[in-house]
């Protein structure tokens, strides 16, 4: 069983400062039976991958 959650949202901080372009943070979450994989892609080309194993 695979549940995929995809969400993309703009950073609220860009509303309060003058930015050349809005920053978009894209988070892809994959939930397996006993494991959660989260991939975050930020606008300045930063990638972070988090793996969380749930107690089964």
Secondary structure as the mmCIF struct_conf table of DSSP 4:
data_model
#
loop_
_struct_conf.conf_type_id
_struct_conf.id
_struct_conf.beg_label_comp_id
_struct_conf.beg_label_asym_id
_struct_conf.beg_label_seq_id
_struct_conf.end_label_comp_id
_struct_conf.end_label_asym_id
_struct_conf.end_label_seq_id
STRN STRN1 UNK A 3 UNK A 10
HELX_RH_3T_P HELX_RH_3T_P1 UNK A 12 UNK A 15
BEND BEND1 UNK A 16 UNK A 17
BEND BEND2 UNK A 20 UNK A 21
STRN STRN2 UNK A 24 UNK A 31
BEND BEND3 UNK A 33 UNK A 34
STRN STRN3 UNK A 35 UNK A 41
TURN_TY1_P TURN_TY1_P1 UNK A 43 UNK A 44
BEND BEND4 UNK A 45 UNK A 45
STRN STRN4 UNK A 47 UNK A 53
HELX_LH_PP_P HELX_LH_PP_P1 UNK A 54 UNK A 55
#
